[in-house]
């Protein structure tokens, strides 16, 4: 069945460090892929998305590339800030079917 | 002009009580959802409604019942609350199943 696997946290980084959060997926169709972010005490917000292979989603300095050959959608940011501290969820969807979330990765950025 | 709004934001209640959480979306989306997020941040889908028809019920206890009076509203009723029901409940909507979601800000339910 369709599923998403993302790296377990928590992840702790110093400010300005490079961030990678790994996400791989299994899907029978042609999924769209998403990263959502949840700041403390808030709901989930769409961070970026990619709807087909080789697409790159980007927002707020974060990037992720839809890699069909490796079934991956890793989230990266070149220089994290304290304000990036949050929980990040990878997700996939196939139109007409259920939306699948990963288990979430908690990121803490320290000054 | 909040896109998906849910009330209340916090709910503290005793075991055995019955409570409701309300959700409204003004995006014109066709599908609405309820998710439960546990203390480890794991998200579990509970229900989804498409044009007022229930299309997902993921082995949720029948103490939980969704009610959708119209396409813009999906309320969650919980009977005989138990300690294990304590969690954050999120409402969400999408244009269709499988498309990007817009989430509400969550309702933190604490059962004592």
Interface residues (C-beta under 8 A of the other chain):
Chain A: X32 X34 X36 X38 X42 X43 X44 X45 X46 X49 X87 X89 X93 X94 X95 X96 X97 X98 X99 X101 X103 X104 X106
Chain B: X4 X33 X40 X41 X42 X43 X45 X48 X56 X90 X92 X94 X96 X97 X98 X99 X100 X101 X102 X103 X104 X105 X106
